[in-house]
Amino acid sequence: MPPADGLPLVLRALDDVESASRSLRGAAAMSWSSEAADRFRTALDEASGCVHAVRTAVERTVQPVAAADLGTGVW
């Protein structure tokens, strides 16, 4: 990957993270209740925490990657 391609990839990753968040929210919108539903909700909560952590990590890379891309004179 050429250095100048970094920022578009990071921004695409942010889009993917947002898509995952929407999917998790959609999956959580259920009305059934049972022990299985409780386990499902627990798993969704854990997945949401992981997606949030990934979002934070990707967001932290936006500025350094943009700066690196600028350093190449492409952006």
N, CA, C, O and CB atoms as a CASP TS submission, in Angstrom:
PFRMAT TS
TARGET T0000
AUTHOR 0000-0000-0000
METHOD Language model
MODEL 1
PARENT N/A
ATOM      1  N   MET     1       0.851  -1.184   0.000  1.00  0.00           N
ATOM      2  CA  MET     1       0.000   0.000   0.000  1.00  0.00           C
ATOM      3  C   MET     1       0.887   1.234   0.000  1.00  0.00           C
ATOM      4  O   MET     1       1.689   1.415   0.916  1.00  0.00           O
ATOM      5  CB  MET     1      -0.963   0.005   1.224  1.00  0.00           C
ATOM      6  N   PRO     2       0.760   2.065  -0.984  1.00  0.00           N
ATOM      7  CA  PRO     2       1.511   3.323  -0.983  1.00  0.00           C
ATOM      8  C   PRO     2       1.082   4.184   0.204  1.00  0.00           C
ATOM      9  O   PRO     2      -0.091   4.160   0.579  1.00  0.00           O
ATOM     10  CB  PRO     2       1.300   4.092  -2.316  1.00  0.00           C
ATOM     11  N   PRO     3       1.989   4.934   0.798  1.00  0.00           N
ATOM     12  CA  PRO     3       1.647   5.748   1.961  1.00  0.00           C
ATOM     13  C   PRO     3       0.479   6.690   1.727  1.00  0.00           C
ATOM     14  O   PRO     3      -0.294   6.946   2.651  1.00  0.00           O
ATOM     15  CB  PRO     3       2.834   6.540   2.382  1.00  0.00           C
ATOM     16  N   ALA     4       0.332   7.204   0.538  1.00  0.00           N
ATOM     17  CA  ALA     4      -0.729   8.174   0.261  1.00  0.00           C
ATOM     18  C   ALA     4      -2.113   7.543   0.269  1.00  0.00           C
ATOM     19  O   ALA     4      -3.118   8.253   0.257  1.00  0.00           O
ATOM     20  CB  ALA     4      -0.486   8.839  -1.072  1.00  0.00           C
ATOM     21  N   ASP     5      -2.172   6.223   0.288  1.00  0.00           N
ATOM     22  CA  ASP     5      -3.471   5.544   0.303  1.00  0.00           C
ATOM     23  C   ASP     5      -3.992   5.303   1.715  1.00  0.00           C
ATOM     24  O   ASP     5      -5.060   4.713   1.877  1.00  0.00           O
ATOM     25  CB  ASP     5      -3.370   4.224  -0.428  1.00  0.00           C
ATOM     26  N   GLY     6      -3.283   5.734   2.714  1.00  0.00           N
ATOM     27  CA  GLY     6      -3.656   5.436   4.090  1.00  0.00           C
ATOM     28  C   GLY     6      -4.974   6.021   4.539  1.00  0.00           C
ATOM     29  O   GLY     6      -5.814   5.300   5.078  1.00  0.00           O
ATOM     30  N   LEU     7      -5.181   7.314   4.333  1.00  0.00           N
ATOM     31  CA  LEU     7      -6.376   7.966   4.848  1.00  0.00           C
ATOM     32  C   LEU     7      -7.663   7.395   4.256  1.00  0.00           C
ATOM     33  O   LEU     7      -8.603   7.152   5.013  1.00  0.00           O
ATOM     34  CB  LEU     7      -6.305   9.443   4.574  1.00  0.00           C
ATOM     35  N   PRO     8      -7.755   7.172   2.958  1.00  0.00           N
ATOM     36  CA  PRO     8      -8.991   6.572   2.443  1.00  0.00           C
ATOM     37  C   PRO     8      -9.291   5.212   3.071  1.00  0.00           C
ATOM     38  O   PRO     8     -10.452   4.874   3.300  1.00  0.00           O
ATOM     39  CB  PRO     8      -8.904   6.425   0.935  1.00  0.00           C
ATOM     40  N   LEU     9      -8.257   4.442   3.345  1.00  0.00           N
ATOM     41  CA  LEU     9      -8.469   3.138   3.975  1.00  0.00           C
ATOM     42  C   LEU     9      -8.964   3.290   5.413  1.00  0.00           C
ATOM     43  O   LEU     9      -9.838   2.544   5.853  1.00  0.00           O
ATOM     44  CB  LEU     9      -7.174   2.318   3.951  1.00  0.00           C
ATOM     45  N   VAL    10      -8.411   4.248   6.135  1.00  0.00           N
ATOM     46  CA  VAL    10      -8.853   4.490   7.510  1.00  0.00           C
ATOM     47  C   VAL    10     -10.306   4.972   7.512  1.00  0.00           C
ATOM     48  O   VAL    10     -11.104   4.534   8.340  1.00  0.00           O
ATOM     49  CB  VAL    10      -7.932   5.530   8.210  1.00  0.00           C
ATOM     50  N   LEU    11     -10.644   5.858   6.602  1.00  0.00           N
ATOM     51  CA  LEU    11     -12.025   6.348   6.532  1.00  0.00           C
ATOM     52  C   LEU    11     -12.984   5.225   6.144  1.00  0.00           C
ATOM     53  O   LEU    11     -14.113   5.173   6.633  1.00  0.00           O
ATOM     54  CB  LEU    11     -12.134   7.507   5.523  1.00  0.00           C
ATOM     55  N   ARG    12     -12.542   4.338   5.279  1.00  0.00           N
ATOM     56  CA  ARG    12     -13.368   3.174   4.924  1.00  0.00           C
ATOM     57  C   ARG    12     -13.556   2.269   6.152  1.00  0.00           C
ATOM     58  O   ARG    12     -14.632   1.706   6.357  1.00  0.00           O
ATOM     59  CB  ARG    12     -12.714   2.373   3.751  1.00  0.00           C
ATOM     60  N   ALA    13     -12.515   2.138   6.950  1.00  0.00           N
ATOM     61  CA  ALA    13     -12.621   1.345   8.179  1.00  0.00           C
ATOM     62  C   ALA    13     -13.643   1.966   9.128  1.00  0.00           C
ATOM     63  O   ALA    13     -14.403   1.247   9.777  1.00  0.00           O
ATOM     64  CB  ALA    13     -11.246   1.230   8.876  1.00  0.00           C
ATOM     65  N   LEU    14     -13.665   3.291   9.213  1.00  0.00           N
ATOM     66  CA  LEU    14     -14.672   3.959  10.051  1.00  0.00           C
ATOM     67  C   LEU    14     -16.079   3.666   9.539  1.00  0.00           C
ATOM     68  O   LEU    14     -16.996   3.453  10.333  1.00  0.00           O
ATOM     69  CB  LEU    14     -14.426   5.484  10.084  1.00  0.00           C
ATOM     70  N   ASP    15     -16.254   3.654   8.230  1.00  0.00           N
ATOM     71  CA  ASP    15     -17.555   3.293   7.659  1.00  0.00           C
ATOM     72  C   ASP    15     -17.938   1.865   8.021  1.00  0.00           C
ATOM     73  O   ASP    15     -19.093   1.588   8.341  1.00  0.00           O
ATOM     74  CB  ASP    15     -17.537   3.459   6.137  1.00  0.00           C
ATOM     75  N   ASP    16     -16.972   0.967   7.970  1.00  0.00           N
ATOM     76  CA  ASP    16     -17.238  -0.435   8.320  1.00  0.00           C
ATOM     77  C   ASP    16     -17.631  -0.575   9.787  1.00  0.00           C
ATOM     78  O   ASP    16     -18.520  -1.355  10.130  1.00  0.00           O
ATOM     79  CB  ASP    16     -16.006  -1.303   8.025  1.00  0.00           C
ATOM     80  N   VAL    17     -16.960   0.187  10.650  1.00  0.00           N
ATOM     81  CA  VAL    17     -17.280   0.152  12.071  1.00  0.00           C
ATOM     82  C   VAL    17     -18.703   0.674  12.300  1.00  0.00           C
ATOM     83  O   VAL    17     -19.453   0.111  13.097  1.00  0.00           O
ATOM     84  CB  VAL    17     -16.255   0.985  12.882  1.00  0.00           C
ATOM     85  N   GLU    18     -19.066   1.742  11.605  1.00  0.00           N
ATOM     86  CA  GLU    18     -20.423   2.280  11.737  1.00  0.00           C
ATOM     87  C   GLU    18     -21.455   1.270  11.245  1.00  0.00           C
ATOM     88  O   GLU    18     -22.519   1.127  11.846  1.00  0.00           O
ATOM     89  CB  GLU    18     -20.559   3.599  10.955  1.00  0.00           C
ATOM     90  N   SER    19     -21.153   0.590  10.185  1.00  0.00           N
ATOM     91  CA  SER    19     -22.053  -0.445   9.668  1.00  0.00           C
ATOM     92  C   SER    19     -22.228  -1.566  10.692  1.00  0.00           C
ATOM     93  O   SER    19     -23.341  -2.050  10.901  1.00  0.00           O
ATOM     94  CB  SER    19     -21.515  -1.017   8.339  1.00  0.00           C
ATOM     95  N   ALA    20     -21.146  -1.973  11.320  1.00  0.00           N
ATOM     96  CA  ALA    20     -21.225  -3.009  12.352  1.00  0.00           C
ATOM     97  C   ALA    20     -22.069  -2.530  13.530  1.00  0.00           C
ATOM     98  O   ALA    20     -22.859  -3.295  14.083  1.00  0.00           O
ATOM     99  CB  ALA    20     -19.814  -3.402  12.833  1.00  0.00           C
ATOM    100  N   SER    21     -21.905  -1.279  13.908  1.00  0.00           N
ATOM    101  CA  SER    21     -22.703  -0.719  15.013  1.00  0.00           C
ATOM    102  C   SER    21     -24.190  -0.740  14.673  1.00  0.00           C
ATOM    103  O   SER    21     -25.019  -1.107  15.506  1.00  0.00           O
ATOM    104  CB  SER    21     -22.255   0.728  15.328  1.00  0.00           C
ATOM    105  N   ARG    22     -24.521  -0.347  13.451  1.00  0.00           N
ATOM    106  CA  ARG    22     -25.934  -0.365  13.027  1.00  0.00           C
ATOM    107  C   ARG    22     -26.491  -1.789  13.049  1.00  0.00           C
ATOM    108  O   ARG    22     -27.622  -2.012  13.480  1.00  0.00           O
ATOM    109  CB  ARG    22     -26.084   0.239  11.607  1.00  0.00           C
ATOM    110  N   SER    23     -25.705  -2.735  12.590  1.00  0.00           N
ATOM    111  CA  SER    23     -26.145  -4.132  12.583  1.00  0.00           C
ATOM    112  C   SER    23     -26.393  -4.638  14.005  1.00  0.00           C
ATOM    113  O   SER    23     -27.370  -5.343  14.258  1.00  0.00           O
ATOM    114  CB  SER    23     -25.102  -5.018  11.882  1.00  0.00           C
ATOM    115  N   LEU    24     -25.519  -4.279  14.910  1.00  0.00           N
ATOM    116  CA  LEU    24     -25.694  -4.698  16.307  1.00  0.00           C
ATOM    117  C   LEU    24     -26.934  -4.062  16.916  1.00  0.00           C
ATOM    118  O   LEU    24     -27.675  -4.718  17.648  1.00  0.00           O
ATOM    119  CB  LEU    24     -24.457  -4.333  17.138  1.00  0.00           C
ATOM    120  N   ARG    25     -27.162  -2.785  16.617  1.00  0.00           N
ATOM    121  CA  ARG    25     -28.363  -2.127  17.140  1.00  0.00           C
ATOM    122  C   ARG    25     -29.619  -2.789  16.578  1.00  0.00           C
ATOM    123  O   ARG    25     -30.600  -2.977  17.297  1.00  0.00           O
ATOM    124  CB  ARG    25     -28.353  -0.619  16.795  1.00  0.00           C
ATOM    125  N   GLY    26     -29.586  -3.138  15.312  1.00  0.00           N
ATOM    126  CA  GLY    26     -30.723  -3.820  14.700  1.00  0.00           C
ATOM    127  C   GLY    26     -30.964  -5.176  15.327  1.00  0.00           C
ATOM    128  O   GLY    26     -32.109  -5.561  15.562  1.00  0.00           O
ATOM    129  N   ALA    27     -29.897  -5.900  15.598  1.00  0.00           N
ATOM    130  CA  ALA    27     -30.026  -7.223  16.212  1.00  0.00           C
ATOM    131  C   ALA    27     -30.566  -7.121  17.634  1.00  0.00           C
ATOM    132  O   ALA    27     -31.238  -8.034  18.115  1.00  0.00           O
ATOM    133  CB  ALA    27     -28.675  -7.943  16.216  1.00  0.00           C
ATOM    134  N   ALA    28     -30.277  -6.023  18.298  1.00  0.00           N
ATOM    135  CA  ALA    28     -30.722  -5.851  19.685  1.00  0.00           C
ATOM    136  C   ALA    28     -32.206  -5.494  19.773  1.00  0.00           C
ATOM    137  O   ALA    28     -32.803  -5.587  20.845  1.00  0.00           O
ATOM    138  CB  ALA    28     -29.894  -4.770  20.369  1.00  0.00           C
ATOM    139  N   ALA    29     -32.795  -5.092  18.666  1.00  0.00           N
ATOM    140  CA  ALA    29     -34.210  -4.692  18.660  1.00  0.00           C
ATOM    141  C   ALA    29     -35.084  -5.931  18.512  1.00  0.00           C
ATOM    142  O   ALA    29     -35.667  -6.182  17.458  1.00  0.00           O
ATOM    143  CB  ALA    29     -34.502  -3.677  17.512  1.00  0.00           C
ATOM    144  N   MET    30     -35.157  -6.684  19.580  1.00  0.00           N
ATOM    145  CA  MET    30     -35.967  -7.896  19.561  1.00  0.00           C
ATOM    146  C   MET    30     -36.907  -7.875  20.754  1.00  0.00           C
ATOM    147  O   MET    30     -36.595  -7.305  21.799  1.00  0.00           O
ATOM    148  CB  MET    30     -35.077  -9.169  19.580  1.00  0.00           C
ATOM    149  N   SER    31     -38.045  -8.493  20.586  1.00  0.00           N
ATOM    150  CA  SER    31     -39.044  -8.457  21.653  1.00  0.00           C
ATOM    151  C   SER    31     -39.140  -9.772  22.424  1.00  0.00           C
ATOM    152  O   SER    31     -39.794  -9.819  23.466  1.00  0.00           O
ATOM    153  CB  SER    31     -40.394  -8.115  21.075  1.00  0.00           C
ATOM    154  N   TRP    32     -38.524 -10.812  21.952  1.00  0.00           N
ATOM    155  CA  TRP    32     -38.650 -12.097  22.625  1.00  0.00           C
ATOM    156  C   TRP    32     -37.808 -12.144  23.892  1.00  0.00           C
ATOM    157  O   TRP    32     -36.802 -11.445  24.015  1.00  0.00           O
ATOM    158  CB  TRP    32     -38.246 -13.224  21.689  1.00  0.00           C
ATOM    159  N   SER    33     -38.234 -12.976  24.825  1.00  0.00           N
ATOM    160  CA  SER    33     -37.473 -13.126  26.056  1.00  0.00           C
ATOM    161  C   SER    33     -37.421 -14.597  26.442  1.00  0.00           C
ATOM    162  O   SER    33     -38.409 -15.328  26.374  1.00  0.00           O
ATOM    163  CB  SER    33     -38.091 -12.282  27.194  1.00  0.00           C
ATOM    164  N   SER    34     -36.261 -14.981  26.837  1.00  0.00           N
ATOM    165  CA  SER    34     -35.984 -16.346  27.278  1.00  0.00           C
ATOM    166  C   SER    34     -34.552 -16.365  27.774  1.00  0.00           C
ATOM    167  O   SER    34     -33.860 -15.348  27.728  1.00  0.00           O
ATOM    168  CB  SER    34     -36.212 -17.399  26.124  1.00  0.00           C
ATOM    169  N   GLU    35     -34.108 -17.509  28.243  1.00  0.00           N
ATOM    170  CA  GLU    35     -32.705 -17.603  28.646  1.00  0.00           C
ATOM    171  C   GLU    35     -31.801 -17.403  27.439  1.00  0.00           C
ATOM    172  O   GLU    35     -30.749 -16.772  27.539  1.00  0.00           O
ATOM    173  CB  GLU    35     -32.417 -18.966  29.315  1.00  0.00           C
ATOM    174  N   ALA    36     -32.214 -17.940  26.301  1.00  0.00           N
ATOM    175  CA  ALA    36     -31.423 -17.765  25.083  1.00  0.00           C
ATOM    176  C   ALA    36     -31.363 -16.291  24.685  1.00  0.00           C
ATOM    177  O   ALA    36     -30.319 -15.799  24.258  1.00  0.00           O
ATOM    178  CB  ALA    36     -32.013 -18.604  23.932  1.00  0.00           C
ATOM    179  N   ALA    37     -32.482 -15.597  24.828  1.00  0.00           N
ATOM    180  CA  ALA    37     -32.505 -14.168  24.497  1.00  0.00           C
ATOM    181  C   ALA    37     -31.578 -13.391  25.420  1.00  0.00           C
ATOM    182  O   ALA    37     -30.898 -12.462  24.984  1.00  0.00           O
ATOM    183  CB  ALA    37     -33.937 -13.609  24.591  1.00  0.00           C
ATOM    184  N   ASP    38     -31.550 -13.767  26.686  1.00  0.00           N
ATOM    185  CA  ASP    38     -30.652 -13.100  27.634  1.00  0.00           C
ATOM    186  C   ASP    38     -29.189 -13.328  27.240  1.00  0.00           C
ATOM    187  O   ASP    38     -28.380 -12.401  27.284  1.00  0.00           O
ATOM    188  CB  ASP    38     -30.906 -13.612  29.074  1.00  0.00           C
ATOM    189  N   ARG    39     -28.855 -14.554  26.859  1.00  0.00           N
ATOM    190  CA  ARG    39     -27.480 -14.849  26.424  1.00  0.00           C
ATOM    191  C   ARG    39     -27.157 -14.075  25.140  1.00  0.00           C
ATOM    192  O   ARG    39     -26.049 -13.566  24.966  1.00  0.00           O
ATOM    193  CB  ARG    39     -27.290 -16.381  26.194  1.00  0.00           C
ATOM    194  N   PHE    40     -28.142 -13.999  24.255  1.00  0.00           N
ATOM    195  CA  PHE    40     -27.960 -13.261  23.005  1.00  0.00           C
ATOM    196  C   PHE    40     -27.691 -11.791  23.296  1.00  0.00           C
ATOM    197  O   PHE    40     -26.785 -11.198  22.711  1.00  0.00           O
ATOM    198  CB  PHE    40     -29.198 -13.410  22.097  1.00  0.00           C
ATOM    199  N   ARG    41     -28.469 -11.204  24.190  1.00  0.00           N
ATOM    200  CA  ARG    41     -28.262  -9.790  24.542  1.00  0.00           C
ATOM    201  C   ARG    41     -26.893  -9.575  25.187  1.00  0.00           C
ATOM    202  O   ARG    41     -26.229  -8.571  24.928  1.00  0.00           O
ATOM    203  CB  ARG    41     -29.372  -9.306  25.497  1.00  0.00           C
ATOM    204  N   THR    42     -26.478 -10.522  26.025  1.00  0.00           N
ATOM    205  CA  THR    42     -25.154 -10.417  26.643  1.00  0.00           C
ATOM    206  C   THR    42     -24.064 -10.448  25.577  1.00  0.00           C
ATOM    207  O   THR    42     -23.109  -9.673  25.636  1.00  0.00           O
ATOM    208  CB  THR    42     -24.937 -11.555  27.661  1.00  0.00           C
ATOM    209  N   ALA    43     -24.208 -11.340  24.609  1.00  0.00           N
ATOM    210  CA  ALA    43     -23.237 -11.424  23.522  1.00  0.00           C
ATOM    211  C   ALA    43     -23.244 -10.140  22.692  1.00  0.00           C
ATOM    212  O   ALA    43     -22.189  -9.665  22.272  1.00  0.00           O
ATOM    213  CB  ALA    43     -23.534 -12.640  22.628  1.00  0.00           C
ATOM    214  N   LEU    44     -24.434  -9.580  22.455  1.00  0.00           N
ATOM    215  CA  LEU    44     -24.520  -8.318  21.716  1.00  0.00           C
ATOM    216  C   LEU    44     -23.842  -7.188  22.478  1.00  0.00           C
ATOM    217  O   LEU    44     -23.154  -6.360  21.881  1.00  0.00           O
ATOM    218  CB  LEU    44     -25.984  -7.958  21.440  1.00  0.00           C
ATOM    219  N   ASP    45     -24.030  -7.151  23.787  1.00  0.00           N
ATOM    220  CA  ASP    45     -23.376  -6.123  24.602  1.00  0.00           C
ATOM    221  C   ASP    45     -21.855  -6.252  24.504  1.00  0.00           C
ATOM    222  O   ASP    45     -21.151  -5.250  24.374  1.00  0.00           O
ATOM    223  CB  ASP    45     -23.830  -6.229  26.079  1.00  0.00           C
ATOM    224  N   GLU    46     -21.353  -7.484  24.566  1.00  0.00           N
ATOM    225  CA  GLU    46     -19.914  -7.703  24.452  1.00  0.00           C
ATOM    226  C   GLU    46     -19.415  -7.279  23.069  1.00  0.00           C
ATOM    227  O   GLU    46     -18.375  -6.632  22.948  1.00  0.00           O
ATOM    228  CB  GLU    46     -19.571  -9.183  24.717  1.00  0.00           C
ATOM    229  N   ALA    47     -20.158  -7.647  22.040  1.00  0.00           N
ATOM    230  CA  ALA    47     -19.776  -7.264  20.674  1.00  0.00           C
ATOM    231  C   ALA    47     -19.792  -5.744  20.518  1.00  0.00           C
ATOM    232  O   ALA    47     -18.911  -5.170  19.878  1.00  0.00           O
ATOM    233  CB  ALA    47     -20.725  -7.915  19.641  1.00  0.00           C
ATOM    234  N   SER    48     -20.788  -5.105  21.099  1.00  0.00           N
ATOM    235  CA  SER    48     -20.865  -3.645  21.023  1.00  0.00           C
ATOM    236  C   SER    48     -19.658  -3.003  21.693  1.00  0.00           C
ATOM    237  O   SER    48     -19.119  -2.015  21.195  1.00  0.00           O
ATOM    238  CB  SER    48     -22.159  -3.139  21.673  1.00  0.00           C
ATOM    239  N   GLY    49     -19.238  -3.560  22.812  1.00  0.00           N
ATOM    240  CA  GLY    49     -18.037  -3.052  23.485  1.00  0.00           C
ATOM    241  C   GLY    49     -16.800  -3.209  22.617  1.00  0.00           C
ATOM    242  O   GLY    49     -15.954  -2.315  22.563  1.00  0.00           O
ATOM    243  N   CYS    50     -16.695  -4.340  21.940  1.00  0.00           N
ATOM    244  CA  CYS    50     -15.556  -4.560  21.037  1.00  0.00           C
ATOM    245  C   CYS    50     -15.590  -3.583  19.869  1.00  0.00           C
ATOM    246  O   CYS    50     -14.560  -3.019  19.499  1.00  0.00           O
ATOM    247  CB  CYS    50     -15.555  -6.005  20.511  1.00  0.00           C
ATOM    248  N   VAL    51     -16.766  -3.383  19.291  1.00  0.00           N
ATOM    249  CA  VAL    51     -16.890  -2.455  18.162  1.00  0.00           C
ATOM    250  C   VAL    51     -16.550  -1.041  18.617  1.00  0.00           C
ATOM    251  O   VAL    51     -15.901  -0.295  17.884  1.00  0.00           O
ATOM    252  CB  VAL    51     -18.320  -2.502  17.561  1.00  0.00           C
ATOM    253  N   HIS    52     -16.978  -0.669  19.808  1.00  0.00           N
ATOM    254  CA  HIS    52     -16.649   0.659  20.339  1.00  0.00           C
ATOM    255  C   HIS    52     -15.129   0.815  20.489  1.00  0.00           C
ATOM    256  O   HIS    52     -14.569   1.859  20.155  1.00  0.00           O
ATOM    257  CB  HIS    52     -17.351   0.887  21.705  1.00  0.00           C
ATOM    258  N   ALA    53     -14.476  -0.230  20.994  1.00  0.00           N
ATOM    259  CA  ALA    53     -13.017  -0.178  21.152  1.00  0.00           C
ATOM    260  C   ALA    53     -12.325  -0.040  19.794  1.00  0.00           C
ATOM    261  O   ALA    53     -11.351   0.700  19.660  1.00  0.00           O
ATOM    262  CB  ALA    53     -12.509  -1.441  21.878  1.00  0.00           C
ATOM    263  N   VAL    54     -12.830  -0.750  18.800  1.00  0.00           N
ATOM    264  CA  VAL    54     -12.253  -0.651  17.456  1.00  0.00           C
ATOM    265  C   VAL    54     -12.474   0.752  16.896  1.00  0.00           C
ATOM    266  O   VAL    54     -11.569   1.336  16.300  1.00  0.00           O
ATOM    267  CB  VAL    54     -12.871  -1.713  16.512  1.00  0.00           C
ATOM    268  N   ARG    55     -13.689   1.293  17.090  1.00  0.00           N
ATOM    269  CA  ARG    55     -13.967   2.653  16.611  1.00  0.00           C
ATOM    270  C   ARG    55     -12.975   3.641  17.224  1.00  0.00           C
ATOM    271  O   ARG    55     -12.420   4.486  16.523  1.00  0.00           O
ATOM    272  CB  ARG    55     -15.423   3.068  16.954  1.00  0.00           C
ATOM    273  N   THR    56     -12.759   3.532  18.519  1.00  0.00           N
ATOM    274  CA  THR    56     -11.825   4.428  19.203  1.00  0.00           C
ATOM    275  C   THR    56     -10.422   4.297  18.618  1.00  0.00           C
ATOM    276  O   THR    56      -9.749   5.298  18.375  1.00  0.00           O
ATOM    277  CB  THR    56     -11.799   4.129  20.711  1.00  0.00           C
ATOM    278  N   ALA    57      -9.990   3.067  18.396  1.00  0.00           N
ATOM    279  CA  ALA    57      -8.649   2.850  17.843  1.00  0.00           C
ATOM    280  C   ALA    57      -8.532   3.419  16.431  1.00  0.00           C
ATOM    281  O   ALA    57      -7.528   4.048  16.098  1.00  0.00           O
ATOM    282  CB  ALA    57      -8.313   1.355  17.833  1.00  0.00           C
ATOM    283  N   VAL    58      -9.548   3.203  15.604  1.00  0.00           N
ATOM    284  CA  VAL    58      -9.504   3.708  14.232  1.00  0.00           C
ATOM    285  C   VAL    58      -9.552   5.226  14.233  1.00  0.00           C
ATOM    286  O   VAL    58      -8.824   5.871  13.479  1.00  0.00           O
ATOM    287  CB  VAL    58     -10.667   3.135  13.397  1.00  0.00           C
ATOM    288  N   GLU    59     -10.408   5.806  15.077  1.00  0.00           N
ATOM    289  CA  GLU    59     -10.491   7.269  15.140  1.00  0.00           C
ATOM    290  C   GLU    59      -9.153   7.884  15.546  1.00  0.00           C
ATOM    291  O   GLU    59      -8.791   8.966  15.085  1.00  0.00           O
ATOM    292  CB  GLU    59     -11.585   7.699  16.127  1.00  0.00           C
ATOM    293  N   ARG    60      -8.429   7.185  16.408  1.00  0.00           N
ATOM    294  CA  ARG    60      -7.118   7.692  16.838  1.00  0.00           C
ATOM    295  C   ARG    60      -6.086   7.653  15.722  1.00  0.00           C
ATOM    296  O   ARG    60      -5.063   8.334  15.802  1.00  0.00           O
ATOM    297  CB  ARG    60      -6.612   6.891  18.020  1.00  0.00           C
ATOM    298  N   THR    61      -6.337   6.876  14.697  1.00  0.00           N
ATOM    299  CA  THR    61      -5.376   6.788  13.602  1.00  0.00           C
ATOM    300  C   THR    61      -5.629   7.816  12.507  1.00  0.00           C
ATOM    301  O   THR    61      -4.761   8.041  11.663  1.00  0.00           O
ATOM    302  CB  THR    61      -5.405   5.407  13.009  1.00  0.00           C
ATOM    303  N   VAL    62      -6.797   8.440  12.505  1.00  0.00           N
ATOM    304  CA  VAL    62      -7.139   9.356  11.412  1.00  0.00           C
ATOM    305  C   VAL    62      -6.101  10.475  11.281  1.00  0.00           C
ATOM    306  O   VAL    62      -5.547  10.677  10.200  1.00  0.00           O
ATOM    307  CB  VAL    62      -8.536   9.958  11.638  1.00  0.00           C
ATOM    308  N   GLN    63      -5.840  11.191  12.353  1.00  0.00           N
ATOM    309  CA  GLN    63      -4.909  12.326  12.250  1.00  0.00           C
ATOM    310  C   GLN    63      -3.484  11.896  11.918  1.00  0.00           C
ATOM    311  O   GLN    63      -2.874  12.497  11.033  1.00  0.00           O
ATOM    312  CB  GLN    63      -4.904  13.108  13.545  1.00  0.00           C
ATOM    313  N   PRO    64      -2.924  10.884  12.585  1.00  0.00           N
ATOM    314  CA  PRO    64      -1.556  10.493  12.214  1.00  0.00           C
ATOM    315  C   PRO    64      -1.446  10.005  10.768  1.00  0.00           C
ATOM    316  O   PRO    64      -0.464  10.297  10.085  1.00  0.00           O
ATOM    317  CB  PRO    64      -1.063   9.405  13.148  1.00  0.00           C
ATOM    318  N   VAL    65      -2.439   9.273  10.309  1.00  0.00           N
ATOM    319  CA  VAL    65      -2.390   8.784   8.927  1.00  0.00           C
ATOM    320  C   VAL    65      -2.542   9.944   7.949  1.00  0.00           C
ATOM    321  O   VAL    65      -1.847  10.005   6.935  1.00  0.00           O
ATOM    322  CB  VAL    65      -3.494   7.729   8.681  1.00  0.00           C
ATOM    323  N   ALA    66      -3.460  10.867   8.261  1.00  0.00           N
ATOM    324  CA  ALA    66      -3.616  12.046   7.395  1.00  0.00           C
ATOM    325  C   ALA    66      -2.306  12.837   7.354  1.00  0.00           C
ATOM    326  O   ALA    66      -1.898  13.305   6.291  1.00  0.00           O
ATOM    327  CB  ALA    66      -4.784  12.953   7.897  1.00  0.00           C
ATOM    328  N   ALA    67      -1.658  12.983   8.487  1.00  0.00           N
ATOM    329  CA  ALA    67      -0.389  13.713   8.529  1.00  0.00           C
ATOM    330  C   ALA    67       0.677  12.986   7.717  1.00  0.00           C
ATOM    331  O   ALA    67       1.469  13.612   7.013  1.00  0.00           O
ATOM    332  CB  ALA    67       0.082  13.895   9.982  1.00  0.00           C
ATOM    333  N   ALA    68       0.688  11.665   7.821  1.00  0.00           N
ATOM    334  CA  ALA    68       1.657  10.892   7.030  1.00  0.00           C
ATOM    335  C   ALA    68       1.390  11.046   5.545  1.00  0.00           C
ATOM    336  O   ALA    68       2.314  11.192   4.745  1.00  0.00           O
ATOM    337  CB  ALA    68       1.613   9.408   7.418  1.00  0.00           C
ATOM    338  N   ASP    69       0.105  11.013   5.183  1.00  0.00           N
ATOM    339  CA  ASP    69      -0.255  11.203   3.784  1.00  0.00           C
ATOM    340  C   ASP    69       0.147  12.600   3.300  1.00  0.00           C
ATOM    341  O   ASP    69       0.629  12.758   2.178  1.00  0.00           O
ATOM    342  CB  ASP    69      -1.762  10.984   3.589  1.00  0.00           C
ATOM    343  N   LEU    70      -0.053  13.599   4.143  1.00  0.00           N
ATOM    344  CA  LEU    70       0.358  14.963   3.776  1.00  0.00           C
ATOM    345  C   LEU    70       1.862  15.057   3.572  1.00  0.00           C
ATOM    346  O   LEU    70       2.352  15.790   2.713  1.00  0.00           O
ATOM    347  CB  LEU    70      -0.080  15.960   4.852  1.00  0.00           C
ATOM    348  N   GLY    71       2.571  14.300   4.379  1.00  0.00           N
ATOM    349  CA  GLY    71       4.027  14.292   4.265  1.00  0.00           C
ATOM    350  C   GLY    71       4.511  13.761   2.929  1.00  0.00           C
ATOM    351  O   GLY    71       5.637  14.040   2.515  1.00  0.00           O
ATOM    352  N   THR    72       3.666  12.999   2.256  1.00  0.00           N
ATOM    353  CA  THR    72       4.041  12.484   0.940  1.00  0.00           C
ATOM    354  C   THR    72       3.754  13.492  -0.149  1.00  0.00           C
ATOM    355  O   THR    72       4.172  13.316  -1.293  1.00  0.00           O
ATOM    356  CB  THR    72       3.310  11.188   0.647  1.00  0.00           C
ATOM    357  N   GLY    73       3.029  14.567   0.209  1.00  0.00           N
ATOM    358  CA  GLY    73       2.696  15.605  -0.772  1.00  0.00           C
ATOM    359  C   GLY    73       1.519  15.261  -1.647  1.00  0.00           C
ATOM    360  O   GLY    73       1.252  15.951  -2.631  1.00  0.00           O
ATOM    361  N   VAL    74       0.801  14.189  -1.298  1.00  0.00           N
ATOM    362  CA  VAL    74      -0.334  13.789  -2.122  1.00  0.00           C
ATOM    363  C   VAL    74      -1.617  14.471  -1.671  1.00  0.00           C
ATOM    364  O   VAL    74      -2.441  14.839  -2.508  1.00  0.00           O
ATOM    365  CB  VAL    74      -0.507  12.280  -2.084  1.00  0.00           C
ATOM    366  N   TRP    75      -1.804  14.647  -0.375  1.00  0.00           N
ATOM    367  CA  TRP    75      -3.058  15.227   0.139  1.00  0.00           C
ATOM    368  C   TRP    75      -2.965  16.704   0.220  1.00  0.00           C
ATOM    369  O   TRP    75      -3.922  17.362   0.629  1.00  0.00           O
ATOM    370  CB  TRP    75      -3.406  14.672   1.498  1.00  0.00           C
TER
END
